[in-house]
Amino acid sequence: MSLTLEVSLISGNVVSLQTHGDESVESLRLRAQRALGVGKSRLCDSTGSVLDGGAPLQMTSLQYVEPLTLQVGRVDLCCGLAAFAAILGDGSVVSWGRADFGGDSSAARNQLKNVQQIQASDAAFAAILVDGSVVTWGHANAGGDSSAVRDQLRNVQQVQSADEAFASILGDGSVVSWGRAGFGGDSSAVRDQLKNVRQIQTTRFAFAAIVGDDQLKNVQQIQATCYAFAAILGDGSVVTWGYADSGGDSNAVQDQLKSVQQIQSTREAFAAILVDGSVVTWGDARFGGDSCAVRAQLQHVLQIQATGEAFAAILGDGSVVSWGRADFGGDSSAVRDQLKNVQQIQASDAAFAAILADGSVVTWGRAGFGGDSSAVRDQLKNVLQIQATDEAFAAILVDGSVVTWGSVFGGGNSSAVRDQLENVQQIQATRFAFAAILGDGSVVSWGRAGFGGDNSAVGEEEVQKRQKRCVSVVQPGAPAADAAKAPATGPKRVVGIPAPKKEAAPATTPAPAPTPAPKLASAPPKAPKKELDEMKQQFRVFAR
């Protein structure tokens, strides 16, 4: 029996298509795309639910009299250590960059349909599908192999990642983790405590879950250094745990940590902004944990940004105060007179870039990491936003063009793709490469090829095709979108999935013991994965 269905775009354009019950949803979607002249898209029923592409129309819950909607053009971009993954308009995925770090998703291509969001560890990706299941790819030891927990990954609401592991929150508030055990991939020791979980935060080596019960009450926010956590409670006080010299011990400043509004961190130190605009710091002094030298200047602080080893604070009058390791941006004295009317600050691993009210940019820190922008100063006008790799910056101007500076090997030279960088909407970054989403939904990348700077291998895929403007970017390490839907009321506590022992620095004194987390259970880590460790170490040596 022949049927007539109306398919529309959000813009209001409508097409009527003749069909029959045996036609698949996928076939109907493709015909609707051609008729409406759009790129890859998702076909949704009147409730907004995505229809299963493989099912015949007669097997869906579709009521033939209801109108259908074609959602087009959305590009979600996620990045790991050395690879990018993009969700296209129809919910499929393309990836590029270092193949064994997630840049090759061909083995999972048939499963990567109706993808809602993607999270990345250093060397693997995890995609949540519309049905709540999860598909992973990349290095097996970094979470790219989830086969051991596949049957448990149902009704997944969000996924969070450490360097080499993932943790997912299910619809019932329980948690499933996988990946390298010493990075939080094994949560069996605290499984009974992981109930009614609202949110997960991470260090590089561990997870912490905010749980809705009556212990460590009313956790509002968790921030992390590489080896420690700091939780802001509902009364504005702060609880810390982890390695003492990395910020896990806040006893020395505990009486000052009152009415805390937000916390920022470097690799091994924390900085807290109080309600009166003052700042309290703790952790390793070399990483910004000691702000005594600038304490008198830290008044009316609005926000703080951090490189790996230094902080920069924007004050209410638009000036900037910085501290920490000088060559990582902790000394801004050379540009102090220029730092006026600062609107926002971005950071690479060892340099800062400040956007002023007039759209110009001031930089400081290590020159090879973007701290010297003198070569492009005349181009840095009407800047809207800045993104950073470890060693370079990329600025989007008001006309949609892009200006880059910093290490050539870290994305600081975009001359090869300059003519393509028009109408840029968003930029995302791996450690040494950038990817820009244009207004038409296409993607342009540059930087070190092995880190995602060359997406020519997927140039024939739909990521390079013209799509209707509608852009969204997934930040690495950020909680998934569904986390915002979790209720914020009720008492909350934190459950920690422990990290491995921190590598001791070459010193004569032993590293201090960690301050324990509340009710923190421990589990013995598995033997280190030598191959993955060696590859990542090569990347970190390159970064230096």
C-alpha positions in Angstrom: 0.0 0.0 0.0 1.3 3.4 -1.0 1.7 6.1 1.7 2.5 9.8 1.7 4.7 11.2 4.4 5.7 14.8 5.0 9.3 15.4 6.0 10.4 18.9 7.0 13.5 20.8 8.1 13.6 23.0 11.2 13.7 26.0 8.8 10.2 25.1 7.6 11.0 23.6 4.2 8.7 20.5 3.6 8.7 17.7 1.1 6.0 15.0 0.5 7.3 11.6 -0.3 5.5 8.5 -1.5 6.5 5.4 0.3 5.3 1.9 1.5 5.6 0.0 4.7 8.4 -2.2 3.5 10.8 0.7 2.8 13.5 1.2 5.4 13.9 4.3 7.4 17.4 4.6 5.9 16.0 4.6 2.4 13.4 7.2 3.3 16.0 9.4 4.9 18.3 9.4 1.9 15.4 10.3 -0.4 14.4 13.1 1.9 18.0 14.4 2.0 18.1 14.5 -1.8 14.6 16.1 -2.1 15.5 18.8 0.4 19.0 19.4 -0.9 20.8 18.8 2.4 23.7 16.7 3.6 23.8 13.9 6.2 21.0 14.1 8.7 18.8 12.2 11.2 15.2 11.3 10.6 13.1 12.0 13.7 9.4 11.3 14.6 7.0 13.9 16.0 8.4 13.5 19.5 12.0 14.2 18.4 13.1 10.6 18.7 15.6 9.4 16.1 14.2 6.5 14.0 16.2 3.3 13.6 17.7 3.5 10.1 17.7 -0.3 9.5 14.1 -0.9 10.3 11.3 -1.0 7.8 8.7 1.7 8.3 6.0 -0.8 9.2 8.1 -2.1 12.1 8.7 1.3 13.7 6.4 3.0 16.2 5.7 5.6 13.5 2.2 6.8 13.0 1.8 7.3 9.3 -0.2 10.5 9.8 2.5 12.2 11.8 5.0 14.7 10.3 8.7 13.8 10.3 11.7 16.1 10.8 15.1 15.9 9.2 17.9 17.2 11.6 20.8 18.3 9.5 24.3 19.7 9.8 25.4 19.1 13.4 29.1 18.4 13.7 30.4 17.4 17.2 34.2 17.3 17.4 36.1 15.5 20.1 39.9 15.1 20.5 42.3 12.8 22.3 46.0 13.0 22.7 46.8 12.4 19.0 43.5 12.0 17.1 40.2 13.6 16.4 36.7 12.1 16.1 33.7 13.9 14.5 30.0 13.1 14.8 28.4 13.9 11.5 24.8 15.1 10.9 23.4 11.6 10.6 25.0 10.3 13.8 27.9 8.5 12.1 31.5 9.1 13.0 34.8 9.8 11.2 38.1 9.9 12.9 41.7 10.8 11.9 45.1 11.2 13.4 47.3 8.5 14.8 45.5 5.2 14.0 46.4 3.3 17.2 45.3 6.3 19.3 41.8 6.3 17.9 42.4 7.9 14.5 41.2 4.8 12.8 37.6 3.8 13.6 37.1 1.6 10.6 36.7 -1.6 12.8 33.8 0.0 14.6 32.3 1.8 11.6 29.2 -0.4 11.3 28.4 0.1 15.0 28.9 3.8 15.0 25.4 4.9 14.0 23.0 7.3 15.8 25.9 8.5 18.0 24.9 11.1 20.5 28.3 12.1 22.1 31.9 11.1 22.3 34.5 11.1 25.1 38.2 10.6 24.7 41.0 9.2 26.8 44.6 9.8 25.7 44.5 7.0 23.1 40.9 5.8 22.7 37.4 7.0 22.2 34.0 6.0 23.6 30.8 6.9 21.8 27.3 6.8 23.4 24.6 5.8 21.0 21.0 6.9 21.0 19.9 3.6 22.5 22.3 4.1 25.5 24.9 1.6 24.5 28.6 2.4 24.0 31.0 1.7 21.2 34.8 2.1 21.8 37.9 2.1 19.6 41.6 3.0 19.8 44.3 1.5 22.0 42.9 -1.4 24.0 44.9 -0.6 27.0 43.6 2.9 27.1 39.9 2.0 27.1 39.6 1.2 23.4 38.4 -2.3 24.2 35.2 -2.4 26.3 34.3 -6.0 25.5 34.6 -7.2 29.1 31.9 -4.8 30.2 29.8 -4.6 27.0 26.8 -6.3 28.5 26.8 -3.8 31.4 26.9 -0.8 29.2 23.2 -0.2 28.9 21.2 3.0 29.3 24.5 5.0 29.6 23.9 8.7 30.5 27.4 10.0 30.4 31.0 8.9 30.1 34.1 10.5 31.6 37.8 9.7 31.0 41.1 9.6 32.7 44.4 9.2 30.7 43.8 5.5 30.0 40.4 4.5 31.3 36.7 5.4 31.1 33.9 5.5 33.6 30.2 5.6 32.6 27.1 6.6 34.7 24.1 4.4 33.9 20.5 5.4 34.1 20.1 3.8 37.6 23.0 5.8 39.0 25.5 3.0 39.0 29.0 3.1 37.4 30.8 0.9 34.9 34.5 1.4 34.2 37.0 -0.1 31.9 40.5 0.5 30.7 43.8 0.4 32.6 43.2 -0.6 36.2 45.8 1.8 37.6 44.0 4.7 35.9 40.6 4.0 37.4 39.6 1.3 34.9 38.8 -1.2 37.7 36.2 0.1 40.1 35.4 -3.3 41.7 36.8 -2.2 45.1 34.2 0.5 45.4 31.4 -1.0 43.3 29.0 -1.2 46.3 29.5 2.5 47.0 28.9 3.6 43.4 25.1 4.1 43.7 23.0 7.2 42.9 26.0 8.8 41.2 25.3 12.3 39.9 28.6 13.3 38.3 32.2 12.1 37.8 35.4 14.1 37.8 38.9 12.9 37.0 42.6 13.4 37.6 45.0 11.9 35.0 45.0 8.6 37.0 41.7 8.4 38.9 38.0 9.1 39.1 35.9 10.7 41.8 32.1 10.3 41.8 29.6 12.7 43.4 27.0 10.4 45.1 23.6 11.4 46.4 23.7 10.3 50.0 24.6 11.6 53.4 28.4 11.5 53.4 30.8 14.3 52.4 27.6 16.3 52.0 26.5 18.8 49.3 29.5 18.6 46.9 29.0 21.4 44.4 32.1 21.1 42.2 35.3 19.0 42.0 38.5 20.2 40.5 41.7 18.1 40.0 45.4 18.4 39.6 47.3 15.4 38.1 47.4 13.6 41.5 44.8 15.2 43.8 41.2 16.3 44.1 39.5 19.4 45.7 35.8 19.4 46.3 33.8 22.6 47.0 30.9 21.9 49.5 27.6 23.6 49.7 28.7 25.8 52.6 31.7 27.1 50.6 34.3 25.0 52.4 36.8 22.7 50.6 37.8 19.1 51.1 41.0 17.7 49.4 42.5 14.3 49.0 45.3 12.6 47.0 49.0 13.3 47.0 49.9 16.0 49.6 52.5 17.8 47.5 50.1 18.0 44.5 47.3 19.7 46.4 45.9 16.8 48.3 46.7 18.3 51.7 45.1 21.7 52.3 45.5 21.8 56.1 47.9 24.8 55.9 45.1 27.0 54.4 42.0 25.2 55.6 41.0 28.2 57.8 41.1 30.4 54.8 39.0 28.2 52.6 35.7 29.7 53.3 33.0 30.9 50.9 34.9 29.4 48.0 33.3 30.1 44.6 35.5 28.3 42.2 38.8 26.4 41.9 41.4 26.3 39.1 44.4 24.0 38.9 47.8 23.6 37.3 49.4 20.1 37.2 50.2 20.1 40.9 48.6 23.1 42.6 45.2 24.6 43.3 43.9 28.3 43.4 40.6 29.1 44.9 38.6 32.3 44.4 36.6 33.3 47.4 33.3 35.3 47.5 35.2 38.5 48.3 37.4 38.1 45.2 40.6 37.1 47.1 42.5 34.0 46.3 43.9 31.1 48.3 46.5 28.7 46.9 48.1 25.4 48.0 50.0 22.5 46.5 53.5 22.5 45.0 55.0 26.1 45.2 56.8 25.5 41.9 53.5 25.0 40.2 51.7 28.0 41.6 50.8 26.7 45.0 52.5 29.6 46.7 51.0 33.1 45.8 52.5 35.0 48.8 54.5 37.3 46.5 51.3 38.6 44.8 48.8 38.1 47.6 48.2 41.9 48.0 47.4 42.2 44.3 44.9 39.4 44.3 41.8 41.4 45.1 38.5 41.5 43.2 39.6 38.4 41.1 37.0 37.5 38.5 38.5 34.4 36.9 41.7 32.4 36.9 43.4 30.5 34.0 46.3 28.1 34.2 49.2 26.7 32.1 50.9 23.5 33.3 52.8 25.3 36.0 51.5 28.9 36.4 48.3 30.8 37.1 47.0 34.1 35.7 44.1 36.0 37.3 41.9 38.6 35.7 40.9 41.3 38.2 37.8 43.4 38.3 39.6 46.4 36.7 40.7 44.3 33.7 44.3 43.9 34.8 46.1 40.6 35.3 48.2 39.1 38.1 50.3 36.0 37.4 52.4 33.7 39.6 54.0 30.3 39.4 56.9 29.2 37.2 58.1 32.3 35.4 58.9 30.7 32.0 55.4 29.0 32.1 53.7 32.4 32.3 54.1 33.0 36.0 55.9 36.3 35.3 53.9 38.8 33.2 55.9 41.9 34.2 57.2 42.4 30.7 53.7 43.0 29.4 52.0 44.4 32.5 51.4 47.8 31.0 49.6 46.2 28.0 47.4 44.0 30.2 44.4 46.4 30.5 40.7 45.7 29.9 41.4 42.0 29.6 38.3 40.1 28.7 39.5 36.5 28.7 42.7 34.4 28.8 43.6 31.2 27.0 46.6 29.0 27.9 48.9 26.6 26.1 51.1 24.3 28.3 53.6 27.1 28.9 52.2 30.4 27.7 49.1 32.7 28.1 47.2 34.7 25.5 44.9 37.5 26.7 42.1 39.0 24.6 41.6 42.7 25.3 38.4 44.7 25.0 39.5 46.2 21.7 40.0 42.7 20.2 43.8 42.8 20.3 45.9 40.1 22.0 48.7 40.1 24.5 50.9 37.1 25.1 53.6 36.0 27.6 55.4 32.8 28.7 57.6 30.5 26.7 58.1 31.9 23.2 58.1 28.5 21.6 54.8 27.7 23.2 53.0 30.8 21.9 54.3 33.3 24.4 55.7 35.5 21.6 53.1 36.7 19.1 55.1 39.6 17.7 55.2 38.0 14.2 51.4 38.2 13.9 50.7 41.2 16.1 49.3 43.3 13.2 46.9 40.4 12.3 45.6 40.0 15.8 42.7 42.5 15.6 39.0 41.9 16.3 39.7 38.6 17.9 36.6 36.7 19.1 38.1 33.6 20.7 41.4 31.7 21.1 42.1 27.9 21.2 45.4 26.3 22.2 47.4 23.1 21.6 50.3 22.4 24.0 52.6 24.6 22.0 50.5 27.0 19.9 47.5 29.3 19.7 44.8 29.8 17.1 42.6 32.9 17.1 39.3 33.3 15.4 38.7 36.8 14.1 35.3 38.5 13.7 35.4 38.0 10.0 35.8 34.2 10.5 39.4 34.0 9.5 42.1 32.4 11.7 45.6 33.6 12.9 48.0 31.1 14.4 51.3 31.4 16.2 53.7 29.3 18.4 55.5 26.1 17.6 55.3 25.1 13.9 55.1 21.5 15.0 52.3 22.2 17.4 49.9 23.9 15.0 51.4 27.4 15.0 51.7 27.5 11.2 48.4 27.3 9.3 49.7 28.7 6.0 49.0 25.5 4.1 45.3 25.8 4.8 44.9 29.5 5.2 42.7 29.9 2.1 40.3 27.3 3.5 40.0 28.9 6.9 37.0 31.1 6.1 33.8 31.5 8.2 35.3 29.5 11.0 32.9 28.9 13.9 34.8 26.8 16.4 38.3 25.3 16.8 39.3 22.2 18.7 42.8 20.9 19.5 44.8 17.7 20.3 48.2 18.2 21.9 49.9 19.3 18.6 47.1 19.9 16.0 44.0 22.0 15.4 40.7 21.3 13.7 38.4 24.1 12.7 34.6 23.7 12.0 33.5 26.0 9.2 30.1 27.6 8.9 29.0 25.0 6.3 29.9 22.1 8.6 33.1 21.1 6.9 36.4 20.6 8.9 39.9 21.9 8.2 42.8 20.6 10.3 46.5 21.5 10.5 49.5 20.8 12.7 51.4 17.6 13.3 49.9 15.0 11.0 50.3 12.1 13.5 48.2 14.1 16.0 45.3 14.9 13.7 46.7 17.7 11.7 45.9 15.9 8.4 42.4 14.8 7.8 42.8 14.2 4.1 42.3 10.5 4.6 38.7 11.2 5.4 38.4 13.9 2.9 35.9 11.9 0.8 33.7 11.3 3.9 30.8 13.5 4.7 32.8 15.5 7.2 34.2 17.4 4.2 30.8 17.9 2.5 28.8 21.0 2.7 26.3 20.9 5.5 23.9 23.5 7.0 25.4 25.6 9.7 24.9 24.1 13.2 28.0 23.6 15.2 28.7 22.0 18.6 32.1 21.1 20.2 32.8 18.6 22.9 35.7 19.7 25.1 38.1 17.1 26.2 37.7 15.9 29.7 34.4 17.7 30.2 31.4 16.0 31.6 28.9 14.8 29.0 25.9 16.9 28.2 23.5 14.7 30.1 25.3 15.4 33.3 23.5 18.7 33.5 20.2 16.9 33.6 21.0 15.2 36.9 19.3 16.7 39.9 21.5 19.0 41.9 19.5 18.8 45.1 20.0 16.5 48.0 23.1 15.5 49.9 26.1 14.3 47.9 29.3 12.5 48.8 32.4 11.5 46.8 33.6 8.0 46.0 37.2 7.8 44.7 38.6 5.2 42.3 42.2 5.2 43.3 45.2 6.2 41.3 48.5 4.4 41.1 51.5 5.5 43.1 52.9 8.8 41.8 56.3 8.4 40.2 58.9 9.8 42.7 61.0 12.7 41.5 64.8 12.2 41.6 65.4 13.5 45.1 66.9 12.3 48.3 63.7 12.6 50.3 60.8 10.2 49.8 57.6 11.5 48.3 55.0 12.4 51.0 52.1 10.0 51.5 48.7 11.0 50.0 46.0 12.5 52.1 43.2 9.8 52.0 39.9 10.5 50.3 36.8 10.0 52.5 36.0 6.3 52.4 38.5 5.8 49.6 39.0 2.1 48.8 42.2 0.9 47.1 42.7 -1.7 44.5 46.0 -3.1 43.3 46.9 -1.9 39.8 47.7 -4.3 37.0 51.2 -4.4 35.6 52.0 -1.4 33.4 51.4 -1.6 29.7 55.0 -0.9 28.4 54.1 -0.3 24.8 51.5 2.4 25.4 53.7 4.0 28.1 56.6 4.2 25.8 54.6 5.8 23.0 53.0 8.4 25.3 56.4 9.2 26.8 57.8 9.9 23.3 54.9 12.4 22.9 55.7 14.1 26.2 59.4 14.3 25.4 58.5 15.9 22.1 56.3 18.4 23.9 59.3 19.6 25.9 
